[in-house]
Amino acid sequence: MPGRGIDWAGPVPAPDHPATPVVQGRRLPRRGSSDVALVLAPEGVSLTTTDSASTVRFDELAAMTTRPDGARHLTARDGYVVSVEPTLHPGLTPEQVAQEIDARVPAHLVVPLPARDPSRIPQPVASQTGRSRRGRAAREGRPRTAADRAGEIVRRVTSMVAFGGIGLFVLLMAAVGFSEGVESGLAEDWTLASVFLAVALVLLVAAGWDVRKLVRVLRQHD
């Protein structure tokens, strides 16, 4: 079930399992959208809307990616994902993310990712429906040009190939690990293979997000 839960980049939550229990902790509404809130608790993280929620508990965590800007993407063993973007929640800083999330995640489940281009860090919007796809260019005081679209296509393809290629390689390593585990019967081989599988899942979900965005850009271009 990879990819269910909150969209990878975080701008619009899309949970699809309303029965998911919400952790009880500090609630941080999303700027510009009072119906969406992040909940941080000692046992896990939830992202809620008015009628649904996605939750990843730390004791059910498969992997967590990190960004230098404070973003965290937590993937549960059942495939659900919760995105934490400090820029979208007033009062949440990268330092607080480190204290309330990182400190509760085992180091072997952490996958550090490189810094993002500032233009790719999600920013709050006043209204999701009130902004067109040309919102960023409009805020810069100019219309979106063919060069802008071409640059976006190149960035998305590069990111998709990088995440997808590494994800497939790690997936292959997981398959080899499981094969060795079957032959050796050692718990250590199974554990290592499971970690590789979780990391591959996160990377392939990231590649899938880039594919989705690339399709949108190409449709706009047409």
KOLTILUM-746991 format. One record per atom (N, C-alpha, C): residue number from 1; residue in three letters; atom name; x, y, z. Coordinates in steps of 0.001 Angstrom, whole numbers, plus 500000, padded with zeros to 6 digits. Example, Ala and Ser with C-alpha at 12.3 -4.5 7.8 and 13.67 -1.06 7.14 Angstrom:
KOLTILUM-746991
 resi resn name     xx     yy     zz
    1  ala    N 513190 494310 507800
    1  ala   CA 512300 495500 507800
    1  ala    C 513200 496700 507800
    2  ser    N 512850 497750 507080
    2  ser   CA 513670 498940 507140
    2  ser    C 512900 500030 507870
END
This chain:
KOLTILUM-746991
 resi resn name     xx     yy     zz
    1  met    N 500813 498797 500000
    1  met   CA 500000 500000 500000
    1  met    C 500850 501259 500000
    2  pro    N 501956 501332 499315
    2  pro   CA 502800 502514 499347
    2  pro    C 502092 503713 498789
    3  gly    N 502377 504854 499436
    3  gly   CA 501860 506092 498905
    3  gly    C 500533 506510 499500
    4  arg    N 499880 505634 500285
    4  arg   CA 498632 506073 500865
    4  arg    C 498931 507038 501998
    5  gly    N 497938 507877 502316
    5  gly   CA 498134 508816 503403
    5  gly    C 498378 510208 502873
    6  ile    N 499346 510910 503449
    6  ile   CA 499579 512301 503112
    6  ile    C 500458 512402 501883
    7  asp    N 500124 513292 500949
    7  asp   CA 500931 513508 499757
    7  asp    C 502362 513808 500156
    8  trp    N 503323 513338 499320
    8  trp   CA 504728 513413 499679
    8  trp    C 505223 514821 499986
    9  ala    N 504920 515797 499175
    9  ala   CA 505459 517143 499369
    9  ala    C 504730 517923 500431
   10  gly    N 503568 517501 500818
   10  gly   CA 502896 518095 501946
   10  gly    C 501909 519206 501715
   11  pro    N 501800 519866 500549
   11  pro   CA 500897 520998 500453
   11  pro    C 499438 520652 500698
   12  val    N 498977 519492 500245
   12  val   CA 497577 519134 500411
   12  val    C 497466 517743 500999
   13  pro    N 496992 517584 502242
   13  pro   CA 496864 516253 502812
   13  pro    C 495757 515495 502116
   14  ala    N 495990 514193 501895
   14  ala   CA 494975 513387 501249
   14  ala    C 494821 512035 501930
   15  pro    N 494574 511993 503245
   15  pro   CA 494447 510726 503921
   15  pro    C 493223 509977 503435
   16  asp    N 493320 508644 503405
   16  asp   CA 492198 507870 502906
   16  asp    C 491767 506783 503878
   17  his    N 492131 506957 505132
   17  his   CA 491698 505968 506112
   17  his    C 491205 506695 507366
   18  pro    N 489932 507152 507374
   18  pro   CA 489392 507989 508438
   18  pro    C 489465 507360 509817
   19  ala    N 489554 506034 509922
   19  ala   CA 489514 505385 511224
   19  ala    C 490857 505432 511951
   20  thr    N 491893 505936 511318
   20  thr   CA 493208 505963 511944
   20  thr    C 493179 506777 513234
   21  pro    N 493607 506201 514364
   21  pro   CA 493619 506954 515632
   21  pro    C 494613 508100 515561
   22  val    N 494243 509221 516128
   22  val   CA 495111 510392 516178
   22  val    C 495863 510390 517500
   23  val    N 497170 510631 517447
   23  val   CA 497938 510701 518683
   23  val    C 497522 511940 519465
   24  gln    N 497677 511884 520768
   24  gln   CA 497319 512999 521637
   24  gln    C 498575 513762 522023
   25  gly    N 498669 515013 521550
   25  gly   CA 499858 515789 521838
   25  gly    C 499699 517230 521401
   26  arg    N 500806 517867 521068
   26  arg   CA 500785 519283 520686
   26  arg    C 500212 519434 519286
   27  arg    N 499182 520252 519146
   27  arg   CA 498494 520446 517871
   27  arg    C 498977 521738 517214
   28  leu    N 499391 521631 515949
   28  leu   CA 499914 522779 515216
   28  leu    C 499113 522947 513932
   29  pro    N 498155 523882 513911
   29  pro   CA 497367 524104 512687
   29  pro    C 498260 524545 511535
   30  arg    N 497822 524217 510346
   30  arg   CA 498563 524625 509152
   30  arg    C 498218 526072 508800
   31  arg    N 499225 526850 508503
   31  arg   CA 499004 528243 508146
   31  arg    C 498156 528326 506868
   32  gly    N 497089 529136 506937
   32  gly   CA 496228 529323 505786
   32  gly    C 495197 528234 505597
   33  ser    N 495164 527236 506505
   33  ser   CA 494189 526153 506392
   33  ser    C 493908 525619 507785
   34  ser    N 492965 526218 508477
   34  ser   CA 492669 525839 509857
   34  ser    C 492090 524433 509966
   35  asp    N 491652 523858 508845
   35  asp   CA 491084 522508 508882
   35  asp    C 492166 521431 508904
   36  val    N 493413 521814 508693
   36  val   CA 494511 520856 508670
   36  val    C 495439 521146 509835
   37  ala    N 495860 520096 510539
   37  ala   CA 496745 520298 511685
   37  ala    C 497711 519128 511833
   38  leu    N 498899 519456 512314
   38  leu   CA 499907 518462 512647
   38  leu    C 499867 518241 514153
   39  val    N 499908 516989 514567
   39  val   CA 499895 516662 515992
   39  val    C 501163 515893 516323
   40  leu    N 501946 516422 517278
   40  leu   CA 503193 515785 517702
   40  leu    C 503014 515217 519101
   41  ala    N 503368 513959 519269
   41  ala   CA 503214 513301 520569
   41  ala    C 504398 512371 520798
   42  pro    N 504639 511968 522034
   42  pro   CA 505756 511057 522317
   42  pro    C 505654 509727 521581
   43  glu    N 504420 509310 521260
   43  glu   CA 504268 508005 520614
   43  glu    C 504205 508062 519094
   44  gly    N 504070 509267 518517
   44  gly   CA 503998 509335 517065
   44  gly    C 503575 510692 516551
   45  val    N 503219 510728 515264
   45  val   CA 502854 511971 514576
   45  val    C 501577 511738 513782
   46  ser    N 500658 512718 513820
   46  ser   CA 499424 512643 513029
   46  ser    C 499282 513908 512197
   47  leu    N 498638 513774 511054
   47  leu   CA 498241 514916 510239
   47  leu    C 496751 514764 509994
   48  thr    N 495979 515744 510445
   48  thr   CA 494526 515605 510466
   48  thr    C 493832 516640 509592
   49  thr    N 492652 516267 509096
   49  thr   CA 491735 517191 508442
   49  thr    C 490432 517133 509215
   50  thr    N 489398 517793 508719
   50  thr   CA 488131 517810 509440
   50  thr    C 487469 516440 509505
   51  asp    N 487738 515556 508539
   51  asp   CA 487037 514276 508512
   51  asp    C 487937 513057 508411
   52  ser    N 489253 513241 508519
   52  ser   CA 490142 512087 508413
   52  ser    C 491506 512421 509004
   53  ala    N 492369 511407 509075
   53  ala   CA 493695 511615 509641
   53  ala    C 494645 510528 509166
   54  ser    N 495932 510855 509165
   54  ser   CA 496986 509871 508929
   54  ser    C 497929 509914 510116
   55  thr    N 498299 508739 510597
   55  thr   CA 499155 508646 511776
   55  thr    C 500279 507656 511533
   56  val    N 501468 508017 511966
   56  val   CA 502607 507094 511981
   56  val    C 503129 507058 513413
   57  arg    N 503072 505897 514029
   57  arg   CA 503595 505721 515380
   57  arg    C 505072 505356 515285
   58  phe    N 505849 505841 516255
   58  phe   CA 507281 505578 516220
   58  phe    C 507593 504091 516351
   59  asp    N 506762 503350 517081
   59  asp   CA 507029 501921 517233
   59  asp    C 506592 501113 516012
   60  glu    N 505978 501783 515017
   60  glu   CA 505594 501116 513779
   60  glu    C 506303 501738 512574
   61  leu    N 507351 502517 512852
   61  leu   CA 508049 503250 511799
   61  leu    C 508952 502323 510991
   62  ala    N 508887 502470 509659
   62  ala   CA 509771 501709 508770
   62  ala    C 510994 502538 508393
   63  ala    N 510773 503828 508127
   63  ala   CA 511885 504705 507747
   63  ala    C 511441 506154 507845
   64  met    N 512424 507060 507988
   64  met   CA 512137 508490 508015
   64  met    C 513228 509214 507228
   65  thr    N 512807 510019 506252
   65  thr   CA 513768 510847 505532
   65  thr    C 513852 512208 506204
   66  thr    N 515019 512829 506115
   66  thr   CA 515228 514137 506729
   66  thr    C 515804 515107 505717
   67  arg    N 515473 516369 505889
   67  arg   CA 516034 517450 505078
   67  arg    C 516658 518483 506010
   68  pro    N 517713 519174 505571
   68  pro   CA 518335 520207 506409
   68  pro    C 517373 521321 506813
   69  asp    N 516315 521563 506000
   69  asp   CA 515370 522635 506340
   69  asp    C 514371 522216 507400
   70  gly    N 514467 520991 507918
   70  gly   CA 513582 520536 508983
   70  gly    C 512466 519610 508537
   71  ala    N 512313 519417 507221
   71  ala   CA 511259 518536 506734
   71  ala    C 511539 517091 507125
   72  arg    N 510483 516379 507471
   72  arg   CA 510584 514965 507798
   72  arg    C 509437 514236 507111
   73  his    N 509723 513063 506563
   73  his   CA 508686 512234 505952
   73  his    C 508776 510854 506585
   74  leu    N 507772 510528 507370
   74  leu   CA 507774 509290 508126
   74  leu    C 506907 508251 507420
   75  thr    N 507451 507074 507209
   75  thr   CA 506738 505989 506546
   75  thr    C 506555 504839 507528
   76  ala    N 505302 504431 507715
   76  ala   CA 505010 503312 508608
   76  ala    C 505208 501993 507875
   77  arg    N 505276 500924 508618
   77  arg   CA 505474 499611 508003
   77  arg    C 504291 499199 507137
   78  asp    N 503122 499823 507351
   78  asp   CA 501970 499501 506503
   78  asp    C 501917 500373 505251
   79  gly    N 502922 501254 505068
   79  gly   CA 502998 502051 503858
   79  gly    C 502446 503452 503973
   80  tyr    N 501798 503796 505076
   80  tyr   CA 501264 505141 505226
   80  tyr    C 502388 506136 505514
   81  val    N 502197 507372 505043
   81  val   CA 503232 508402 505161
   81  val    C 502640 509661 505780
   82  val    N 503395 510282 506674
   82  val   CA 503049 511595 507211
   82  val    C 504207 512532 506927
   83  ser    N 503909 513670 506322
   83  ser   CA 504924 514671 506005
   83  ser    C 504904 515773 507050
   84  val    N 506074 516156 507503
   84  val   CA 506222 517257 508451
   84  val    C 507012 518352 507762
   85  glu    N 506364 519481 507510
   85  glu   CA 507006 520629 506858
   85  glu    C 506915 521825 507801
   86  pro    N 508013 522172 508493
   86  pro   CA 507967 523284 509458
   86  pro    C 507476 524594 508867
   87  thr    N 507739 524844 507575
   87  thr   CA 507321 526103 506970
   87  thr    C 505809 526251 506915
   88  leu    N 505077 525137 507012
   88  leu   CA 503622 525185 506899
   88  leu    C 502919 525306 508243
   89  his    N 503670 525219 509344
   89  his   CA 503036 525213 510667
   89  his    C 503674 526265 511566
   90  pro    N 503003 527395 511797
   90  pro   CA 503549 528446 512660
   90  pro    C 503908 527886 514036
   91  gly    N 505059 528276 514535
   91  gly   CA 505485 527820 515850
   91  gly    C 506324 526565 515822
   92  leu    N 506489 525957 514643
   92  leu   CA 507304 524752 514531
   92  leu    C 508625 525102 513863
   93  thr    N 509730 524829 514530
   93  thr   CA 511061 525128 513998
   93  thr    C 511827 523829 513754
   94  pro    N 512859 523871 512925
   94  pro   CA 513687 522670 512725
   94  pro    C 514261 522136 514034
   95  glu    N 514577 523044 514964
   95  glu   CA 515114 522611 516257
   95  glu    C 514067 521820 517043
   96  gln    N 512816 522263 516985
   96  gln   CA 511756 521541 517677
   96  gln    C 511491 520193 517015
   97  val    N 511597 520147 515696
   97  val   CA 511443 518875 514986
   97  val    C 512490 517875 515467
   98  ala    N 513732 518361 515631
   98  ala   CA 514804 517487 516103
   98  ala    C 514517 516962 517505
   99  gln    N 513963 517821 518362
   99  gln   CA 513692 517428 519741
   99  gln    C 512486 516489 519859
  100  glu    N 511421 516776 519102
  100  glu   CA 510172 516048 519281
  100  glu    C 510016 514844 518360
  101  ile    N 510804 514788 517293
  101  ile   CA 510690 513653 516363
  101  ile    C 512000 512889 516271
  102  asp    N 513071 513570 515873
  102  asp   CA 514342 512886 515641
  102  asp    C 514810 512112 516876
  103  ala    N 514629 512711 518048
  103  ala   CA 515105 512078 519272
  103  ala    C 514394 510768 519572
  104  arg    N 513239 510550 518922
  104  arg   CA 512458 509340 519199
  104  arg    C 512555 508306 518086
  105  val    N 513389 508586 517082
  105  val   CA 513530 507677 515939
  105  val    C 514901 507022 515970
  106  pro    N 514982 505682 515930
  106  pro   CA 516281 505008 515914
  106  pro    C 517110 505443 514711
  107  ala    N 518404 505583 514924
  107  ala   CA 519293 506104 513877
  107  ala    C 519275 505246 512618
  108  his    N 519096 503929 512749
  108  his   CA 519165 503072 511568
  108  his    C 517935 503194 510676
  109  leu    N 516897 503914 511149
  109  leu   CA 515705 504123 510329
  109  leu    C 515713 505495 509640
  110  val    N 516761 506276 509861
  110  val   CA 516845 507641 509325
  110  val    C 517585 507633 507992
  111  val    N 516984 508285 506990
  111  val   CA 517598 508398 505659
  111  val    C 517801 509890 505356
  112  pro    N 519009 510426 505564
  112  pro   CA 519256 511851 505285
  112  pro    C 519203 512119 503778
  113  leu    N 518520 513182 503394
  113  leu   CA 518459 513609 502001
  113  leu    C 519118 514980 501874
  114  pro    N 519600 515342 500698
  114  pro   CA 520279 516634 500528
  114  pro    C 519316 517804 500641
  115  ala    N 519887 518980 500785
  115  ala   CA 519086 520201 500875
  115  ala    C 518308 520415 499580
  116  arg    N 517094 520959 499725
  116  arg   CA 516262 521259 498564
  116  arg    C 516518 522674 498071
  117  asp    N 516249 522871 496782
  117  asp   CA 516232 524229 496262
  117  asp    C 515145 524996 497012
  118  pro    N 515409 526239 497430
  118  pro   CA 514396 526998 498180
  118  pro    C 513031 527040 497506
  119  ser    N 512999 526997 496187
  119  ser   CA 511722 527055 495470
  119  ser    C 510912 525785 495643
  120  arg    N 511550 524702 496119
  120  arg   CA 510845 523435 496284
  120  arg    C 510404 523198 497727
  121  ile    N 510734 524121 498615
  121  ile   CA 510267 524002 499997
  121  ile    C 508833 524520 500061
  122  pro    N 507878 523704 500505
  122  pro   CA 506473 524134 500522
  122  pro    C 506278 525411 501329
  123  gln    N 505451 526293 500804
  123  gln   CA 505124 527541 501477
  123  gln    C 503609 527620 501654
  124  pro    N 503148 528225 502739
  124  pro   CA 501696 528328 502961
  124  pro    C 501042 529206 501917
  125  val    N 499794 528893 501589
  125  val   CA 499008 529697 500656
  125  val    C 497723 530102 501339
  126  ala    N 497171 531237 500916
  126  ala   CA 495947 531735 501533
  126  ala    C 494767 530843 501219
  127  ser    N 494718 530314 500023
  127  ser   CA 493604 529461 499617
  127  ser    C 494080 528502 498543
  128  gln    N 493870 527218 498761
  128  gln   CA 494315 526234 497786
  128  gln    C 493591 526393 496458
  129  thr    N 492292 526747 496513
  129  thr   CA 491516 526883 495291
  129  thr    C 491647 528256 494672
  130  gly    N 492162 529220 495446
  130  gly   CA 492235 530583 494952
  130  gly    C 493513 530906 494209
  131  arg    N 494426 529935 494145
  131  arg   CA 495689 530154 493439
  131  arg    C 495736 529281 492198
  132  ser    N 496199 529838 491117
  132  ser   CA 496367 529052 489896
  132  ser    C 497719 528368 489924
  133  arg    N 497957 527505 488932
  133  arg   CA 499244 526825 488847
  133  arg    C 500367 527793 488528
  134  arg    N 500001 529015 488140
  134  arg   CA 501024 530027 487854
  134  arg    C 501280 530912 489059
  135  gly    N 500847 530447 490265
  135  gly   CA 500935 531289 491451
  135  gly    C 502330 531768 491771
  136  arg    N 503310 530859 491690
  136  arg   CA 504675 531255 492046
  136  arg    C 505195 532320 491106
  137  ala    N 504997 532120 489800
  137  ala   CA 505457 533117 488837
  137  ala    C 504724 534438 489023
  138  ala    N 503438 534372 489356
  138  ala   CA 502670 535606 489561
  138  ala    C 503209 536377 490750
  139  arg    N 503606 535652 491812
  139  arg   CA 504152 536339 492984
  139  arg    C 505483 536994 492659
  140  glu    N 506158 536480 491652
  140  glu   CA 507419 537091 491245
  140  glu    C 507199 538268 490302
  141  gly    N 505928 538536 489955
  141  gly   CA 505614 539682 489133
  141  gly    C 505747 539454 487648
  142  arg    N 505752 538178 487199
  142  arg   CA 505855 537903 485775
  142  arg    C 505079 536638 485455
  143  pro    N 504618 536483 484230
  143  pro   CA 503902 535271 483843
  143  pro    C 504851 534086 483742
  144  arg    N 504299 532902 483833
  144  arg   CA 505094 531680 483702
  144  arg    C 505471 531495 482233
  145  thr    N 506755 531380 481956
  145  thr   CA 507244 531304 480581
  145  thr    C 507572 529865 480203
  146  ala    N 507860 529678 478893
  146  ala   CA 508274 528359 478410
  146  ala    C 509576 527927 479077
  147  ala    N 510449 528868 479346
  147  ala   CA 511705 528547 480024
  147  ala    C 511458 528038 481436
  148  asp    N 510473 528656 482109
  148  asp   CA 510115 528185 483454
  148  asp    C 509654 526739 483407
  149  arg    N 508780 526442 482438
  149  arg   CA 508259 525076 482324
  149  arg    C 509373 524096 481974
  150  ala    N 510261 524501 481069
  150  ala   CA 511369 523624 480688
  150  ala    C 512269 523332 481882
  151  gly    N 512549 524362 482676
  151  gly   CA 513369 524168 483863
  151  gly    C 512711 523233 484863
  152  glu    N 511393 523395 485031
  152  glu   CA 510657 522515 485937
  152  glu    C 510692 521071 485448
  153  ile    N 510567 520880 484139
  153  ile   CA 510603 519525 483570
  153  ile    C 511962 518889 483828
  154  val    N 513034 519651 483603
  154  val   CA 514386 519123 483827
  154  val    C 514572 518748 485291
  155  arg    N 514111 519608 486212
  155  arg   CA 514266 519318 487639
  155  arg    C 513493 518067 488030
  156  arg    N 512270 517949 487506
  156  arg   CA 511451 516795 487873
  156  arg    C 512035 515498 487313
  157  val    N 512493 515535 486073
  157  val   CA 513080 514330 485470
  157  val    C 514341 513914 486227
  158  thr    N 515189 514898 486541
  158  thr   CA 516424 514601 487273
  158  thr    C 516115 513974 488634
  159  ser    N 515172 514580 489363
  159  ser   CA 514804 514064 490674
  159  ser    C 514180 512679 490560
  160  met    N 513314 512493 489558
  160  met   CA 512645 511203 489369
  160  met    C 513665 510107 489086
  161  val    N 514622 510394 488190
  161  val   CA 515641 509397 487843
  161  val    C 516518 509080 489052
  162  ala    N 516867 510124 489814
  162  ala   CA 517737 509913 490975
  162  ala    C 517041 509057 492027
  163  phe    N 515833 509475 492432
  163  phe   CA 515103 508721 493453
  163  phe    C 514767 507319 492958
  164  gly    N 514288 507235 491705
  164  gly   CA 513898 505939 491171
  164  gly    C 515080 504997 491019
  165  gly    N 516197 505504 490499
  165  gly   CA 517377 504662 490308
  165  gly    C 517929 504144 491621
  166  ile    N 518070 505056 492599
  166  ile   CA 518586 504632 493902
  166  ile    C 517596 503688 494576
  167  gly    N 516295 504008 494444
  167  gly   CA 515276 503156 495059
  167  gly    C 515306 501743 494510
  168  leu    N 515453 501595 493183
  168  leu   CA 515512 500266 492575
  168  leu    C 516777 499515 492997
  169  phe    N 517887 500257 493118
  169  phe   CA 519123 499623 493568
  169  phe    C 518988 499105 494996
  170  val    N 518420 499940 495872
  170  val   CA 518229 499526 497266
  170  val    C 517223 498370 497344
  171  leu    N 516205 498396 496471
  171  leu   CA 515240 497303 496428
  171  leu    C 515936 495990 496045
  172  leu    N 516869 496071 495090
  172  leu   CA 517632 494886 494701
  172  leu    C 518462 494371 495875
  173  met    N 519064 495292 496626
  173  met   CA 519830 494899 497805
  173  met    C 518933 494215 498827
  174  ala    N 517696 494728 498967
  174  ala   CA 516748 494098 499896
  174  ala    C 516435 492677 499454
  175  ala    N 516245 492494 498149
  175  ala   CA 515946 491155 497627
  175  ala    C 517105 490199 497894
  176  val    N 518339 490685 497679
  176  val   CA 519517 489864 497964
  176  val    C 519581 489525 499451
  177  gly    N 519264 490527 500285
  177  gly   CA 519295 490298 501726
  177  gly    C 518283 489253 502163
  178  phe    N 517074 489326 501615
  178  phe   CA 516062 488335 501965
  178  phe    C 516502 486941 501495
  179  ser    N 517127 486873 500324
  179  ser   CA 517611 485588 499820
  179  ser    C 518664 485003 500749
  180  glu    N 519582 485869 501204
  180  glu   CA 520609 485402 502133
  180  glu    C 519990 484997 503464
  181  gly    N 518932 485722 503866
  181  gly   CA 518265 485371 505116
  181  gly    C 517627 484002 505044
  182  val    N 517050 483682 503884
  182  val   CA 516446 482364 503709
  182  val    C 517501 481271 503807
  183  glu    N 518678 481534 503197
  183  glu   CA 519736 480536 503198
  183  glu    C 520403 480389 504564
  184  ser    N 520636 481532 505233
  184  ser   CA 521367 481482 506503
  184  ser    C 520468 481259 507705
  185  gly    N 519223 481748 507611
  185  gly   CA 518317 481644 508742
  185  gly    C 518653 482603 509864
  186  leu    N 519546 483568 509590
  186  leu   CA 519969 484523 510618
  186  leu    C 519014 485704 510688
  187  ala    N 518635 486098 511912
  187  ala   CA 517726 487240 512097
  187  ala    C 518366 488532 511616
  188  glu    N 519716 488605 511738
  188  glu   CA 520389 489838 511319
  188  glu    C 520201 490091 509834
  189  asp    N 520251 489032 509015
  189  asp   CA 520067 489198 507571
  189  asp    C 518665 489682 507253
  190  trp    N 517684 489136 507957
  190  trp   CA 516295 489553 507723
  190  trp    C 516084 491004 508138
  191  thr    N 516698 491400 509261
  191  thr   CA 516543 492776 509746
  191  thr    C 517147 493760 508754
  192  leu    N 518371 493464 508287
  192  leu   CA 519028 494358 507332
  192  leu    C 518230 494452 506040
  193  ala    N 517712 493311 505571
  193  ala   CA 516922 493320 504345
  193  ala    C 515655 494143 504523
  194  ser    N 515050 494083 505725
  194  ser   CA 513831 494856 505994
  194  ser    C 514112 496350 505965
  195  val    N 515278 496746 506495
  195  val   CA 515657 498160 506477
  195  val    C 515854 498626 505028
  196  phe    N 516545 497817 504222
  196  phe   CA 516730 498160 502807
  196  phe    C 515379 498309 502110
  197  leu    N 514448 497408 502432
  197  leu   CA 513136 497459 501798
  197  leu    C 512402 498740 502172
  198  ala    N 512490 499149 503453
  198  ala   CA 511829 500374 503899
  198  ala    C 512418 501597 503212
  199  val    N 513752 501634 503103
  199  val   CA 514405 502764 502444
  199  val    C 514008 502817 500970
  200  ala    N 513979 501646 500324
  200  ala   CA 513586 501597 498913
  200  ala    C 512167 502108 498734
  201  leu    N 511279 501756 499658
  201  leu   CA 509893 502214 499596
  201  leu    C 509813 503730 499634
  202  val    N 510552 504333 500561
  202  val   CA 510543 505795 500680
  202  val    C 511057 506449 499403
  203  leu    N 512151 505936 498861
  203  leu   CA 512728 506525 497659
  203  leu    C 511805 506368 496454
  204  leu    N 511154 505219 496325
  204  leu   CA 510253 505002 495193
  204  leu    C 508995 505852 495315
  205  val    N 508528 506087 496553
  205  val   CA 507396 506994 496752
  205  val    C 507784 508405 496312
  206  ala    N 509018 508816 496656
  206  ala   CA 509500 510145 496235
  206  ala    C 509556 510240 494720
  207  ala    N 510036 509169 494067
  207  ala   CA 510083 509157 492605
  207  ala    C 508678 509232 492023
  208  gly    N 507737 508541 492650
  208  gly   CA 506354 508582 492185
  208  gly    C 505761 509980 492289
  209  trp    N 506100 510687 493351
  209  trp   CA 505625 512066 493496
  209  trp    C 506162 512936 492360
  210  asp    N 507436 512747 492016
  210  asp   CA 508011 513528 490917
  210  asp    C 507341 513181 489589
  211  val    N 506992 511924 489395
  211  val   CA 506284 511527 488173
  211  val    C 504947 512251 488101
  212  arg    N 504252 512289 489227
  212  arg   CA 502948 512965 489279
  212  arg    C 503083 514443 488926
  213  lys    N 504077 515101 489510
  213  lys   CA 504277 516520 489235
  213  lys    C 504715 516740 487785
  214  leu    N 505538 515826 487273
  214  leu   CA 505996 515951 485889
  214  leu    C 504826 515864 484922
  215  val    N 503910 514947 485180
  215  val   CA 502725 514819 484317
  215  val    C 501922 516109 484327
  216  arg    N 501796 516728 485500
  216  arg   CA 501054 517994 485594
  216  arg    C 501732 519080 484770
  217  val    N 503061 519154 484881
  217  val   CA 503789 520187 484122
  217  val    C 503638 519958 482629
  218  leu    N 503733 518699 482192
  218  leu   CA 503615 518392 480781
  218  leu    C 502218 518721 480262
  219  arg    N 501195 518488 481077
  219  arg   CA 499832 518834 480665
  219  arg    C 499667 520343 480528
  220  gln    N 500289 521090 481443
  220  gln   CA 500242 522549 481339
  220  gln    C 500951 523005 480065
  221  his    N 502053 522333 479761
  221  his   CA 502854 522697 478585
  221  his    C 502045 522465 477304
  222  asp    N 501235 521376 477316
  222  asp   CA 500422 521109 476145
  222  asp    C 499287 522124 476018
END
